[in-house]
Amino acid sequence: MKILAIAGSPRPKGNTNFLVDQALDEAAKLGAETEKIVLAQYKVNPCLGHDDCASFASCAQKDDAGWILDKLYEADGVILASPVYYYNVSAQMKAFMDRNFFPYNKSRQAKARVVGIIIVAEAEGIEDTLHTLHQFIDSVFSIGKSQRLVVSGYAGRAGEAAKDAKLVTEVRSLGQKIVASLKKELSD
Ligand SMILES: Cc1cc2nc3c(=O)[nH]c(=O)nc-3n(C[C@H](O)[C@H](O)[C@H](O)COP(=O)(O)O)c2cc1C
């Protein structure tokens, strides 16, 4: 069972990365194979919007998006995590989301049966960010709302999320619930 987290914060020791690590730690303890991809560590260009995906066998842009997308589409469980930047996902996450236009044009659907969402804001914008991620999940995955687990919280400076015991418990529980849900899927 493979769980892939896509982390949209450029702060390596920031709140989003911390919370993702907590969730993956719980998932790993329950036997899942886990991986975190921090988008800022790779080259994921914005979509060029030429709208000609159909005439290419693979996306015309040769950066890291292709192999990251392959992992996203093949994972059993996925976590999408982003800080709130100007009332929405970070630019890194948005660029990655837009690059799904190629597999979308090839009618590819991601395999994961459960998706976790982690959002961190300093003060406001969680609802709009959550709406964006739900719309993205609607387009990429064949899952309903009941197969999505959401944890969001408030933290500003790096390290603040770690001091929020309730948030840490919630996100660790998200990791456990993803594994439990995938185990149930496999046994049904
Ligand atoms: C460019 C930028 C835009 C931000 N916009 C918002 C915002 O709209 N609403 C908000 O509550 N916090 C905003 N923040 C604060 C971050 O969401 C907050 O610091 C969060 O903890 C960052 O997560 P990280 O530590 O994982 O990078 C912004 C921060 C930056 C750098």
The ligand as an SDF file (V2000), in Angstrom:
LIG
                    3D

 31 33  0  0  0  0  0  0  0  0999 V2000
    3.0230   34.6990   -0.0600 C   0  0  0  0  0  0  0  0  0  0  0  0
    2.2260   34.3660    1.1730 C   0  0  0  0  0  0  0  0  0  0  0  0
    0.8620   34.5560    1.1670 C   0  0  0  0  0  0  0  0  0  0  0  0
    0.0990   34.2230    2.2950 C   0  0  0  0  0  0  0  0  0  0  0  0
   -1.2430   34.4020    2.2500 N   0  0  0  0  0  0  0  0  0  0  0  0
   -1.9910   34.0750    3.3240 C   0  0  0  0  0  0  0  0  0  0  0  0
   -3.4140   34.2000    3.2930 C   0  0  0  0  0  0  0  0  0  0  0  0
   -4.0250   34.5810    2.2960 O   0  0  0  0  0  0  0  0  0  0  0  0
   -4.1030   33.8770    4.4050 N   0  0  0  0  0  0  0  0  0  0  0  0
   -3.4840   33.4460    5.5590 C   0  0  0  0  0  0  0  0  0  0  0  0
   -4.1600   33.1900    6.5300 O   0  0  0  0  0  0  0  0  0  0  0  0
   -2.1500   33.2700    5.5960 N   0  0  0  0  0  0  0  0  0  0  0  0
   -1.3760   33.5700    4.5010 C   0  0  0  0  0  0  0  0  0  0  0  0
   -0.0270   33.3800    4.5400 N   0  0  0  0  0  0  0  0  0  0  0  0
    0.5860   32.7720    5.7480 C   0  0  0  0  0  0  0  0  0  0  0  0
    0.8260   31.2840    5.5870 C   0  0  0  0  0  0  0  0  0  0  0  0
   -0.3330   30.5940    5.1450 O   0  0  0  0  0  0  0  0  0  0  0  0
    1.2690   30.6660    6.9090 C   0  0  0  0  0  0  0  0  0  0  0  0
    2.4460   31.3130    7.3400 O   0  0  0  0  0  0  0  0  0  0  0  0
    1.5100   29.1940    6.8320 C   0  0  0  0  0  0  0  0  0  0  0  0
    1.8150   28.7080    8.1250 O   0  0  0  0  0  0  0  0  0  0  0  0
    2.6570   28.8600    5.9110 C   0  0  0  0  0  0  0  0  0  0  0  0
    2.8030   27.4730    5.8510 O   0  0  0  0  0  0  0  0  0  0  0  0
    4.2460   26.7960    5.7900 P   0  0  0  0  0  0  0  0  0  0  0  0
    4.9020   27.0150    7.1200 O   0  0  0  0  0  0  0  0  0  0  0  0
    3.9690   25.3900    5.5320 O   0  0  0  0  0  0  0  0  0  0  0  0
    5.0040   27.4240    4.6570 O   0  0  0  0  0  0  0  0  0  0  0  0
    0.7510   33.7070    3.4430 C   0  0  0  0  0  0  0  0  0  0  0  0
    2.1390   33.5400    3.4400 C   0  0  0  0  0  0  0  0  0  0  0  0
    2.8750   33.8680    2.3320 C   0  0  0  0  0  0  0  0  0  0  0  0
    4.3690   33.6480    2.3410 C   0  0  0  0  0  0  0  0  0  0  0  0
  1  2  1  0
  2  3  1  0
  2 30  2  0
  3  4  2  0
  4  5  1  0
  4 28  1  0
  5  6  2  0
  6  7  1  0
  6 13  1  0
  7  8  2  0
  7  9  1  0
  9 10  1  0
 10 11  2  0
 10 12  1  0
 12 13  2  0
 13 14  1  0
 14 15  1  0
 14 28  1  0
 15 16  1  0
 16 17  1  0
 16 18  1  0
 18 19  1  0
 18 20  1  0
 20 21  1  0
 20 22  1  0
 22 23  1  0
 23 24  1  0
 24 25  2  0
 24 26  1  0
 24 27  1  0
 28 29  2  0
 29 30  1  0
 30 31  1  0
M  END
$$$$
